[in-house]
Amino acid sequence: MGYYPKCCSLLMSFLLVIAYFQASLQLAIKKVNIPEGVKVGEEYVILDCDYDLGNTSTKGLVVKWYLNNFDLVYQWIYGSAPQAIDPASKYIDLHYKASHDPNTMYRAMKLKQPDIDLSGNYTCLISTFEDETSAKRPMTVYSTGREDEFKLWHTKKIISDIDESIEVTCQAVGLYPKPTLDIIIEDYSDFKSPRPIITETEDGHYNIVTYLTLDNDDLPDSVVINCILGIPNVNYNATKKLVHYTAGNSAEQKRINFYLMLLTAAIFIYID
C-alpha cells in the first residue's frame, strides 16, 4: 500500500520537472507594434514584433510576416538575409534592423511610403525547431483625398416668382477606406442631408457627394452650413463651412417686392 503513493509522487515530480523545463524554453512575444492607422504619404511605418527566445535554441529560427493571413510578405531565416515578397516587396526596406541583437535584428518590417494596398490584418510568426508563437493586428492605410477637391457650395433654385430655395452640395474625392459625408445646419438639427452617393474608382479609392435642399422660408436671416467628412475606421474628421444669408433675398422679401410691383402697376393704370 505504501508503494503506490510513493510511485505517484515520483511521477508527479517528474512531470513538474518536464513542465518547468518546457516553460524555461518558451518562446514569447514581448511587444507588438502595429499602428491601427497610417496616412498615405507618410515617409515610412514600422511593424515590429519583439520576442524573447528564453532558453530556446536559435536552430530553425524564422520570422515571417503575413498580410491577410495567406500572403507571406516578409521572411527572415536566422543566419540569412531577409526577403521581401509581393505584394508588399516594393515597400519593404530590407536594410532596416530593429536591434543589434543577432537573434532579433531583422524581426520588424519597415514599409516606405505606404499606400492603401497595404491595409489589412498583419500576422507575425516566430518559430524555431522547438517552439512557435504569433500575434495578429489590423492596420489601415487611409487616404484623406485631395484637399482642393473637398468642396462645399450652394446654388439658388427659383421655384416661382415668390419662392426660392437653395441646393447645398458637398463632395470629396480620392478617399480610403469608405468615407461618410453629412451636411448639417448649425442650431437646426432637423435639417440634414440624406445618405450620400459613394462611387469606387478603379484604383480602389472612393468619391463621395451629398445634397441638401433648403427653402429660404424655413431659414433665419443667416445660417452656418457645415459639411463633415469622416473616415470611421481611423477616426478622421474634416469640416467645411459656409454662411448663407437669406435677408434681402428671402421668399418673404420677394413677396413684398411682388406686391409692391402689383401696387405700382395698379397705380400706373389708375393714373392712365
C-alpha angles and dihedrals in degrees: 000000000000093000097064098060090045090052091049091049091053091048091050091050090050092051091049091052090051091048091049091048092050092047091051089055094048118135109219137185108228101186138002120203113187113143116227094220135023124178120232108253097038111141092238145326128215123216109197134186108184114196141178120221092201105191092332115128120246089231107124093006110167130167116202132181120201129193114212093352098284109050112084103207103165135026135177120186111195109256094022136083117269120258131218119209132195138293089037100030095101090059101044122099104212092189094063116112120195092198144355091245107111089215095058108016096113098038095112137065122227109201115198120215094344120213134198094273088072092065115115146075116320124204125190114201121192117187142168132177087269105040147006136202137171144185132202133203136163123239127188122200101202134195122209091195129231110325093216089056095057098094140168123189142146136214132198120248117200109212096173140332090285104028127073135171136177130229114214117204129190126180141170130189137206102019133155137226107022108294136208126227128190134176113207134173115227112248091004107089093171090071112076134142120253124243110312126241112247126191127184119222126219092258093054100260125125132234118199136189135173136182138206126188118206129188112222089221089067095052135078123236091283136009135185113232118202129193113197120199117195141180103197098194093064101026093245120160134172130175136207120195138195134171119227118202118203098173111112091012101055124122089248091056090048090051089053091049090048093052091046089053091051091048091050091050092049091051090048091051092046091052091050 
